[in-house]
């Protein structure tokens, strides 16, 4: 019997939550039954080597062609086109800019921009998935430049926290047979904001395999300093929405109380230098350690005294799900999916998104006990996708 062909589109295989979620799906998808293709806008990333050998990688190079139009202010690239002698492009993009100012819909800009973009590749898939939705670029590409019998998208974010293009989504999401969302709360938010697609949405939890995570923890690196106090760990991209600076402010409150703590941050990102400067300004250099990017952070997760997720917003938060594979106390801010994940965790706590509440949660966690291991099954979730074929 011929294998079903499945195409996943993602930005890259950088070390991040969405990329890790894709690896999770691939780890439970019966690859002997499917021919899996992964399309990459950028062929790079620390997780590339973890893609299964059976997976075929398709380089979708169109992003580099259009990065200026996607990222720069419209009047900037319109003037640039005029200077380059691309007069027709300059006029068309000016008209599209006026149209977009009136209705906020980027669809026609993408249609003109990608009008000559070929289908990639020139074959028909049984299922095509925009795996990092909502994304204007990837949603448009899946809907207009990939041939597939069934199309769906995966929502990994709380869409109320992002500047989504409702007009473009209204036009493109009609083509999706299913819209998978990674948390119950995320689904409720999506359904409220875009009720016309409510009959298509379904929860598909991020796949985290506890036994696999624990095995990796045993071979991964871990703390190598001689610190004798309590270790707090946070894993994730260091950026404003992940809340590391608020965690540093909370640490200052705890240190001023005389608590013997050290906070370790795994990850890199645009806020790293700001966080380092904040640490210096607050006199916390001996209490904070930035460990950099780790493709296997689980040795640290296994032995830390408290795992703390200070995010301002998430769709589900896969690093929190991974921390749940171990029995250490966990504190998380009240982002989308936090209560859902920690509701049955006796040594888990959800707190507010300010330094005072984070500090209070850490203090409470110091008296929490470890718990017994839990087993998790993803059979029903993976069947949701297979049933589309």
N, C-alpha and C positions, 0 to 999 in steps of 0.2 A: 504494500500500500504506500502511495506517495506521501511524503511528509507534508504537513501544513506549513505554509510559509508565514512567518511573523516578523514584522519590522518595528523596532523601537527607535524613536528619534530622541536624542538627548544632546545637550550642548557640548559636553566633553566627558572625560572620565576622571576629572579632578577629584581630590579627596573631599567629599561633601556628602550631605545627607541624601540628596536625590540620587546621586550616583551609587551610593551604598544601597539605597532602596532598589535600584535596578539589579544590582548584584544579588540582592535577596530574592527577587522574583525569579531570576535565572537559576538560582540554586534549588528552587522547588519545582520549576517547570520541567516536565519530562522531556529532555532534549532529544531523546531517541525518537520521539514522535513528531518533533517540530524542527524545521529549518529556520534558525533564528538569525536575523540580521540586526545589527545595531548601527544606526546612522549617527555620525558625529559631526557637529558643526566645526569642531576643532579636534584634530587627532592628537590628543595629549591627555596627560593626567596620571597621577600616582596609582589610580585604580585600573588602568589599562591592562596591567599584567594579571589582574584577577578575573578578567573576562574568561569564561570557559573556552577551551580550545575549539569546541564545535561551533562557536559563534562566528559569523561572518561580519566583518567590519566594513561599513560603507562610508566613505568620506563624502560628506555633504558640504561642499566648499563654498556655497553661495553666500554665507554670512560675511566672509571677507570681502566679497564684491560690494556689499551694500552697507558696510559698517558705518560709513559716513552719514548716509541717509537715516539709518536707524538710531545713531547716537548723537549726532551733532544737531544744534539748533537749526530749524528749517531755513531761516534767512541766511545762515552761514553757508550751507552747502548750495543754496540757490545762487548766491553771489559767486561762489567758487565755480559753479558750472558756467555762469555767464562769462567769467574771466577766461575760462578754458575754451570758449567758443561753442559750448554746448547750449546754444540759444533755445532750441526746442525743449530740451530737458528743463532748462531754467524756467521757461514759461509754464510748462505743464506742472512742474513741482510748485510753482507759485500759486497756480489755480487750485492745486490739491491742498496746499497749505491754507488757503482761504476757506475752502470747503471744510477742512478739518477744524478750523477755528469756529465754524458755524455749528457743526454737529458732533465734534469730538470723535469722529470715526476714522481710523487709520486704514480701513479696508482698501479704499481706492488707491491710496499711496502704495500699498503693498502690491496691488494688482498691476499697477503701471511699472513699479520698480522690478518686479519679477516676471514681466510679461514674456521674456525670452528664455526663462529658465526651463530646462528640459525636465522630464520625469526622471526620477532617480530611485532605483535604476529602471530601465525600460522593461519592466515585468509587473505582473499583478500578484499582490500578496493576498493571503487569506485574511490577515489582520494587520492593520497599521496603527501604531500607538504613538501619540504625542506624549512622551513620558514626563515632561517637565512643564506641565501646564499650570496656570495659563501663561502662554508665551505667544506674542503676536507673530514672531518669525516662525516658530515651530508649528503653531496651530495652522497658519496659512500654508506652510509647506506640506504638511500632512493632508490637508483638505484639498489643495489645488495642484500638488506636484507629486503625489504618490498615488498609484493605482492600487486599490484594495477593495475586497468584497465587504469587509467590515472595518470601520474606523472607530477609535475611541481615544480618550485622553485621560491623563492622570493628574489630579490636582493635589499638589504637595504643600499648598500654602493657604493661609487664612486670607481669602481674597478681599476681605474688608480692610486689610492693612496695606494693600497694594493699589496703585492707580490703574485698575483694569480698564480696558476699552470695551464697554458694554455693547456699543454699536457693532464692533468687529466680532465680538463673541456671539451676538445675536445672529449674525450672518453665517459664521463658520460652524458654530456648535450644533446647528441643525443637521450637519452631516455626521455627527458622532452618534453611534448606536448606544454607547454607554459612556458615562462620565464617572470615573472612579475617583473617590476622595478618601484621603488617608485617615480621617477621624470622624466620629459621629458629630462632634461640634463643628468641624469644618464643613460637613455636609449640610448641617442646619443653617450655617451662615450662607453657603452657596445657594441653597434653595430659597432663602429669604431674598437674596439680592437678584437672583435670576430664576424666578418661579416658573417661567415658561419651560425650563429644562428639568423640572423636579422629577418627572417620570423617568428620566434617564440616569439620575445620580444613584450611586451605590457606594457604600463604604468598603474599601479594600485596605486593610491595615498593612503598614509596612512590615515586610517579612524580616524577622529577626530570629535566628535559630539559636536558642540558649546553649545547646550542647556544642555547637560550632564556636560560638563566642567564648565559652569557657575553655575549650581546647586551645584556642588562639591565645588566651590569657596566660596559659602555662608556658608558652614558648616566646611570648612577647617581652620586651624590656619593661622594667618597672623602676620605682624610685631607687636611686643609688646614693642619696645623701644620708647623713647620720642624724637627721632631725628626730627629736624625741617627742615632739608634741603631736597634735592631731593634724592630719593632712586632709585638706579639702580639694576636690578635683572638679574641674569644669572642662568639657571637651566640646569644641565647635569652632566654626569660623569666627575670627575675632573681628566683629563689625558691630555697628551701633545696634542693630536689631537683636543681637545675641546677648547684650546686656552685661558684658564683662566689666565695663567701667563702673556700673552700679554695684557690681560685686566687690570691686576694690574699695568703694566708699563704705560698703557694709563691713569689710574687713577692718577698716580704720576704726569703726565703732567697737568692734570686738577686741582689737588689740588694745585700745584705750581702756577697756575693762580688765585688762591683765590676762586675757586668755592666750594660751600658748598654741598658736595656730600657724599653719603655712598653707597658702593657697596656690595650687598648681593649675596652669592653663595650658591645654593642648590645642594647637591650631595656629593658623596664620590668617591675616586679612588686613583690610584697609584701616582698621582701628588699632593695630598693634602698637604703632609708635605713640599714639595718644595715650594708650593704656600704660605703656612704659613710662611716659612722662608723668602721668598721674601718680604712679607708684612712687617715683622720685620726689615729686612735690609733697606727697603726704608722708614721706619718711618711712615707707613700707618696703624698702628694697630687700631687707632680710626676711620678709614675710611672704613674698610673692616670687614664683618661679615660672617663667615662660619656657615651655618645653619644645615649642615648635610643632611642626606638622608630624603626625604619626599615623601611618596606615594601619597599624595595630596598636591601639591605645588600651587594650583590654587588660594587660598586666597591671597598669595603673588603676584601672577601674576595680580590679579584683581586690586590691589591698588598701585602697584609700579608706579613710575613716568615715568620710561623708562625700557623697556625690551631690553637686549642686548645679542646677540648670537655671541660669538667671535671664533667660530669653524674654524679650519684649513681645515677640510674636513668632509663632510657628504654625505649621499645618498639623503636625503630629509630634515631631521631634524624635528622630531615630536614635540620637545619642542617649536620650532618656530611656527609650525602649531597651537599648543595649545595657544601660546601667542596671535595669531591672533583672538582668540575667544573673546578677550577683546579689548577695544578701545584705549589703551595707545600707545604712540609713540614707535616704534620698530627700532632698529639698528641691522644689521647682517653683518658679514664679507662675502666676495664673494665666498662662498663654493657652491658646487653643490646643486641646488634647491632653493637657497636664492632668486635670482632674480625672479624665477618662482613663488614663494610664495608672494613676496612683490610687484610685478609689478603693481597691482591694489590698492595698499595701499597708500593712500595720506599722511599718517604720518609714512611711513616706508622708510628706507634708507639702501642701501647696500654699504659697504665701503671696503677698502683694509684690508689685514690681518696683519698690523703692528700697533704698539702702536699709532703712529701719526695719522693714518687714523681713528682708533677706537676713539681716543680722539676727533677728528674733528666731527665724527658722533654723539657722545654724546652731544657735544656743539650744534649741529644743532637740535638734538631731544629736547633740552630744550625749543626751541621756537615752536615746532610742536604742533598742536591741536589734541584733541581726535576726533574720528570719530564715525559714526553711526554703529550699529551692522550689520553684514552680515550673511545671511543664507547659509548653505552649504548642498548639497545633495550627497550621495554616492551610490544611487541606481544603476547608470550605471556601476560603478566600481565593485560592488559586483556581478552583473550579468555576468561579464567577467569570474569569477571563476565558478559560477553555470552553465554557458553554457558548461563547459567542461564535465559535468556529463551526 
